[in-house]
């Protein structure tokens, strides 16, 4: 899915919400900002790996936030099933 299509997709924004959705097996794919703090996204990457969920790295938090239609940056976004 292209980043432009995220605005119209069913999403959860932010690492806490993404981890929660992953724990419920409700995620198709996770987008992670390349400039996000490793200690913030490491647990997310681990859970994605253990659940077999694909991750996509995006250039920055600002780019990812804009792609989701929000005015602030975000470290991660989950595309829901």
C-alpha positions as CSV (number, residue, x, y, z in Angstrom):
1,X,0.0,0.0,0.0
2,X,1.3,3.4,-0.9
3,X,1.7,6.0,1.8
4,X,-0.9,8.2,0.1
5,X,-3.5,5.5,0.6
6,X,-3.1,5.5,4.4
7,X,-5.4,8.5,4.8
8,X,-8.4,6.4,3.8
9,X,-7.4,3.2,5.4
10,X,-8.4,1.8,8.8
11,X,-5.5,2.6,11.1
12,X,-4.2,2.9,14.6
13,X,-1.6,5.6,15.1
14,X,1.2,5.5,17.7
15,X,3.3,2.8,19.2
16,X,1.1,2.0,22.2
17,X,-2.0,1.6,20.0
18,X,-0.1,-0.4,17.5
19,X,1.2,-2.8,20.1
20,X,-2.3,-3.2,21.5
21,X,-3.7,-4.0,18.0
22,X,-0.8,-6.5,17.4
23,X,-1.6,-8.3,20.7
24,X,-5.2,-8.7,19.4
25,X,-4.0,-10.0,16.0
26,X,-5.8,-7.2,14.2
27,X,-2.9,-5.9,12.1
28,X,-2.1,-6.5,8.4
29,X,1.1,-4.3,8.2
30,X,3.1,-1.9,10.4
31,X,4.7,1.3,9.2
32,X,7.7,2.5,11.3
33,X,9.5,5.9,11.0
34,X,13.2,5.6,10.2
35,X,14.0,8.4,12.6
36,X,12.1,6.9,15.6
37,X,14.0,6.2,18.8
38,X,15.1,2.6,18.8
39,X,14.1,2.0,22.4
40,X,10.6,3.0,21.5
41,X,10.2,0.9,18.4
42,X,12.3,-2.1,19.3
43,X,9.4,-3.9,21.2
44,X,7.2,-3.2,18.2
45,X,9.7,-4.7,15.8
46,X,10.0,-7.8,18.1
47,X,6.3,-8.3,18.3
48,X,5.9,-7.9,14.5
49,X,8.6,-10.5,14.0
50,X,7.1,-12.9,16.4
51,X,3.6,-12.5,14.9
52,X,4.7,-12.6,11.3
53,X,3.5,-9.1,10.5
54,X,5.3,-7.2,7.8
55,X,6.9,-3.9,8.5
56,X,7.6,-1.0,6.2
57,X,10.2,1.7,7.1
58,X,9.2,5.3,6.2
59,X,11.7,8.2,6.0
60,X,10.6,10.1,9.1
61,X,8.0,10.6,11.8
62,X,6.8,13.7,10.0
63,X,6.3,11.9,6.7
64,X,4.4,9.1,8.4
65,X,2.2,11.5,10.3
66,X,1.4,13.5,7.2
67,X,0.6,10.3,5.3
68,X,-2.0,9.4,8.0
69,X,-3.5,12.9,7.8
70,X,-2.3,14.1,11.2
71,X,-0.4,17.3,11.9
72,X,2.2,15.7,14.1
73,X,4.8,13.1,13.5
74,X,4.4,9.5,14.7
75,X,6.8,6.7,15.2
76,X,4.5,3.9,14.0
77,X,1.2,3.2,12.4
78,X,-0.7,-0.1,12.0
79,X,-2.9,-0.9,9.1
80,X,-5.8,-2.9,10.5
81,X,-7.4,-6.0,9.1
